[in-house]
Amino acid sequence: MNLGIVGQAVGLFAVTNLDDIVVLALFFARGAGGRHTTRTITLGQYLGFAAILVVAVAAAFGATFLPERAIPYLGLLPLALGIKAALHAWRHRGDGEAQVRTAAGGPRVLEVAAVTFANGGDNLGVYVPVFATAGAGGMAVYVTVFLIMVGVWVAAGRFFATRPVIAGALSRWGHIVLPVVLIGIGLLILVEGGAFGL
């Protein structure tokens, strides 16, 4: 295995997915105390990222499942989930922190996958040309490293969410921060992509 490509893959993943650590930490905070939180978030993150990889690999080989002009509209997914979370937080604003988290329930696999896929939609513009020029062997290295890095990212999100100071802040403000972050990601994807003529 070419260590140069491995290093490039690690760097590319880190640069294009830095914001995912924040989102993962917020998901872990929301699911704090849940029985299957780690498994749910991990599965959702892998599903969402696997979908990104499938689209990127197919596009690198010339097939397109997703027209380029449709990518900005992926911002509607985190926007809708953020609005839903904001409405829930508003309805339960008088409840205690633990009650809000319990009422919201932990994150769901498809919710995490949808946010991961939508948030990574803009990465396709970077991944496709890199995969296309890397050849089949290089592409396999990139995909393998990326899948390993997804696990590292999930562990990092969980780590940050369980640090006492961060956990306390997320416990107290996570039900407000998560909708804001999701809505922000959704709007950013829509605006940067020029969706609806923005």
MOSULUR-V416072 format. One line per field, one symbol per residue. ss: DSSP state (a for helix, b for strand, c for the rest). psi: psi as a letter, one per 40 degrees, with the letter a starting at -180 (. if undefined). A space follows every 50 residues. Layout:
# MOSULUR-V416072
ss = ???
psi = ???
This chain:
# MOSULUR-V416072
ss = ccaaaaaaaaaaaaaacaaaaaaaaaaaaaccccccaaaaaaaaaaaaaa aaaaaaaaaacccccccaaaaaaaaaaaaaaaaaaaaaaaacccccaaaa aaaaccccaaaaaaaaaaaaaaaaaaaaaaaaaaaaaaaaaaaaaaaaaa aaaaaaaaaaaacaaaaaaaaaaaaaaaaaaaaaaaaaaaaaacaaac
psi = hhdddddddddddddeedddddddddddddeheidfdddddddddddddd ddddddddddeeihdhideeddededdddddddddddddddfdeiidddd ddddiiiidddddddddddededdddddddddeeiddddddddddddddd ddddddddddeehdddddddddededddddddddddddddddefife.
